[in-house]
Amino acid sequence: MQVQTIELLGAAPGHSLRLMVLRFGRAGSGPKAMIQAALHADEVPPMLVAQQLREQLLALEDAGQVVGEIVLVPYANPIGLGQRWLGQHQGRFDLLDGANFNRHVPDLGAAAATAVAGQLGSDAAANVACVRRALREAAARLTAAHPAEDLKNRLLALAIDADIVLDLHCDAEAALHLYALTPQQDLAVELGALLGAEAILLATESGDSPFDEACSRPWFLLRERFPGAVLPLACFSTTVELRGEADTDHALARQDARAIVEFLRRRGVVAGTPGALPRPRCRPTPLAASEPIIAPRAGIVVFHVRPGQRVEAGQPVADLVDVETGTVETLRAQSAGVLYARIARRWATPGERLAKIAGTTLARTGKLLSP
C-alpha cells in the first residue's frame, strides 16, 4: 500500500487541509477502481467500511491478489469533518456558502468532446484510451477559487480515468440503496445483489452534477455526440447509500467491505474465482419515479413505515401532528414501492422531505435528488 497526501487549498494563511489517498496494486496493470467514503462528512458508516476495506485490501495485496489498481480515499471531505454549528456536526453543506459538497462537481464531457473530435473510430480500446487521456487532461486544467471547489477537483482527478467509481454515503435512516446511470443497470444490479440493496434508483441525469455522474456521464454524452464511434460506457460509477447514520457497526462494515471486494473480483480488479451471485432483493426503478413524502406544514412526525418496507398506493406512511390544535394529518403513498429512506428527526418543517419511496408509476422532472 502506498500512502499519498494531497495538500488542499486552505481557507486562510495558517490553515491547512489535506486529503489522504491509499493506493493498492499498480497503475496500468489492470482495471482501476476508485472508492471514496463520506463526501458528506457527517455520514460516518462509509468511513468505517473504508477502514475494513483498508484491512482487506492490504491482505489481498500482500497475497499478490490485487491485479489492477485500487485508489481508496478513507475520508473524502476533511473540510466537512471539521465543521460544527451550534454543537452539531455539519458535513453535508459547506458553511462558507451553504453549497452541497456532492453537487456541482465539474462536468468534463464538453472539454473531452472537443479534445477527441475526429479521433474516435471503430477500435473500442483505442477510443477508451483516447477519451481517458482527454478526461485526465481536462481534470488537470481545473482551477479552484475556494477549498470546497479544490476538494471536488482533486477527487475528480483521482476518479475520472477509473473503470469503477464507488462513492460511499449513507442516509439519515435508510435501507441500503444505490444510484446509477440507467444504461448501466446490469452492473448496478450485480453490485446491489452483493450488498443486499433494497432499492436501485436509475437515471441518465439526476440534476446538479453529483460526483458519481461527473465520472460516468461524460461517457454517455460522448457516445451520443459521436454515434459513429465504437465507445463503451467505460466508467461504472455509483452512489452507494450504506443504510442510515446510526448503522455504524463493525459486523456490517466487514460485510459491506467483503461485498465490495467481491464486486472488484468479478470486475477483474482482484484475482480469484468469484462466488455465486446472491439473488437480488429488488428490481431497479427509475429515479424519476421515486416519491418524496413532503410535510405540508410543521408538526410532529410519527412514521408508520420503516426503511426497507414495501408500501401500497394509498397506504399511510406518516402522521403529522399539529402541536397547537392536536390535529393529525395522515400522509399517504401515491404509488406502490419500497420506502428506502426517511428523516431521523421527528419534527417536520414545511416542505421538508420526510421519506422517499422507490416507486414505478410517477414521472417527476427537473432535479431529482434531495438538496
Secondary structure, DSSP 8 states (H G I E B T S, - for coil): -EEEEEEE--SSTT--EEEEEEEEE-TTSS-EEEEEE-SSTT--HHHHHHHHHHHHHHHHHHTT-B-SEEEEES-S-HHHHT-EETTEE--SB-TTT--BTTS-----HHHHHHHHTTT--S-HHHHHHHHHHHHHHHHHT---SSHHHHHHHHHHHHHTT-SEEEEEEEESEE--EEEEEGGGHHHHHHHHHHHT-SEEEEES--SS--HHHHHHHHHHHHHHH-TTS------EEEEEEEEETT---HHHHHHHHHHHHHHHHHTTSB-S--------S---EEGGGEEEEE-SS-EEEEES--TT-EE-TT-EEEEEE-TTT--EEEEE-SS-EEEEEE-S-SEE-TT-EEEEEEESS----S--S--
